[in-house]
Amino acid sequence: MTPDALVRLVAGCVLQYPGDRFHDELPRLRAALAGAPAEPAALLGAFLDEAEGMTPIGLCERYTSTFDTRNRRCLYLTWWTDGDTRRRGLSLVRLKRIYRDFGLEYAGEELPDFLPAALEFAALREEAGTELLQEHRAGLELLRLALAESASPYARVLEAVCTTLPGPSPATKAEAKALARSGPPQELVGAGSPLEPFGPGGPPSGSWGSIDRPVDLPWPTSPERKTA
């Protein structure tokens, strides 16, 4: 597993609802960061330090008060591109199709655009996953900036994710919105996807889903999430 893939997996874990087992998994998450690049490892390590100092209930309350659409801190990627429109449904179907095209059948309980699910895909299928995250780069950067504006420790997690993508992050919301206007177009189901030329094609070889707890972090891939 590459260093960037480790960053994405750890970030995907901490962007899940923490529940009551998160603190038990801190040693495993820290061990994974030993193989990550210095900058994102430091960012994620700082988040883990702060999370460790909170009670499980406190961390869960922090999570639920942080991520919502009202304050434009949403973890669902197509919300940033489509909002609550009919077009979003097509985008969600397209995401499932992309996962299938790369040999993975999405079986998560969350919607397929849930950021931890996208991060897991981007670790399991790194080249295609990078393309997918880049397609949603404007939303990721706007989320990062909104979290930083609210002084949330989760801003460090988004910053770590963005270090795994090519090019610098925009410094302001205006720059991020400009990125949205100039970035790759959102293609609909039935149209050619810019991801398709990179995929292996063929039927899915296994099922996978958004990591529901840090204990499921696949290094190597866990038996219940078999991949090609």
Disulfide bonds with the S-S distance in Angstrom:
none
